């Protein structure tokens, strides 16, 4: 479980640093994201988003982890995001669920969903 948590921290840093290669390394080939803007993204879409996002704040709280199996972990947390993408405001508070799998020699995120919660 700690390995998945560490990988989540790496993924967050990669987004903040606009490190597309690391982002793509830390998500599975069949990755699916559903954002608070009600859009879906695959691995290629996420890679393209890295350079379009300007993240000023990404504050995580109330993180909880649950083992689904020896090689799958569910991580739930809340986040406060202050960001913009292509000139659009992306600020808000979100509940996030992500599923991490251990494959290809490390932990990778296979699913991510964020839901806007009270501001």
C-alpha positions in Angstrom: 0.0 0.0 0.0 2.9 2.4 0.8 4.2 1.9 -2.7 1.0 3.1 -4.2 0.9 6.1 -1.9 4.5 7.0 -2.9 3.6 6.6 -6.6 0.6 9.0 -6.1 3.0 11.6 -4.6 5.3 11.1 -7.6 2.4 11.6 -10.0 1.3 14.7 -8.2 4.9 16.2 -8.4 5.1 15.3 -12.1 1.9 17.2 -12.8 3.2 20.2 -10.8 6.5 20.1 -12.7 4.9 19.5 -16.1 6.9 16.2 -16.5 4.9 14.5 -19.2 7.2 11.4 -19.4 6.8 10.7 -15.7 3.1 11.2 -15.8 2.8 8.7 -18.7 5.1 6.3 -16.9 2.9 6.3 -13.8 -0.4 5.6 -15.5 -1.5 2.3 -17.2 -1.8 2.1 -21.0 -5.6 1.6 -20.5 -5.9 4.4 -18.0 -9.2 6.3 -17.6 -9.8 9.6 -15.8 -13.1 11.3 -15.2 -12.7 14.9 -14.1 -14.9 17.3 -12.1 -15.7 19.0 -15.4 -17.4 15.7 -16.5 -14.8 14.9 -19.1 -13.0 11.6 -19.7 -9.3 11.2 -20.5 -7.2 8.3 -21.5 -3.4 8.0 -21.1 -2.6 10.1 -24.2 -5.1 12.8 -23.3 -3.5 13.1 -19.8 -0.1 13.4 -21.3 -1.3 16.3 -23.5 -3.0 18.0 -20.5 0.3 18.1 -18.5 1.6 21.1 -20.5 -1.8 22.9 -20.7 -2.4 22.9 -16.9 -1.0 25.6 -14.6 -1.4 24.2 -11.1 -0.9 26.8 -8.4 -2.1 24.7 -5.5 -2.9 21.0 -5.0 -3.6 20.4 -1.4 -4.5 16.9 -0.3 -6.4 16.0 2.9 -8.3 13.1 4.5 -6.4 10.4 2.5 -7.5 6.8 3.0 -6.2 3.7 1.4 -7.7 0.2 1.0 -6.1 -2.9 -0.3 -8.3 -4.5 -3.0 -5.8 -7.3 -3.5 -2.0 -7.8 -3.3 -1.5 -5.8 -6.5 -4.4 -3.3 -6.3 -5.0 -0.4 -4.0 -7.8 2.1 -3.8 -6.9 5.6 -2.6 -9.5 8.1 -1.6 -8.8 11.7 -0.7 -10.0 15.3 -0.8 -8.2 18.0 -2.7 -8.3 21.7 -3.0 -7.1 22.7 -6.5 -6.2 26.2 -7.7 -5.4 25.8 -11.4 -6.1 27.0 -14.9 -6.2 25.2 -18.2 -6.2 27.0 -21.5 -7.3 30.2 -19.7 -10.2 28.5 -17.9 -10.4 28.6 -14.1 -10.1 25.0 -12.7 -10.4 26.0 -9.0 -12.4 23.9 -6.5 -12.7 21.3 -3.9 -12.9 17.7 -5.0 -13.4 14.2 -3.7 -11.0 11.9 -5.5 -10.9 8.1 -5.9 -8.0 6.4 -7.7 -7.1 2.8 -8.3 -3.5 1.8 -8.4 -2.1 -1.5 -9.8 1.3 -3.0 -9.4 2.6 -4.0 -12.8 5.5 -3.3 -15.2 7.8 -3.3 -12.2 6.0 -0.6 -10.2 2.8 1.1 -9.2 0.6 2.7 -11.8 -2.7 4.5 -11.6 -5.3 2.7 -13.7 -8.4 4.8 -12.8 -9.0 8.3 -11.5 -12.3 10.1 -10.7 -12.8 13.5 -9.1 -16.2 14.9 -8.0 -16.7 18.5 -7.1 -17.7 18.9 -3.5 -18.8 22.0 -1.5 -16.6 25.0 -1.9 
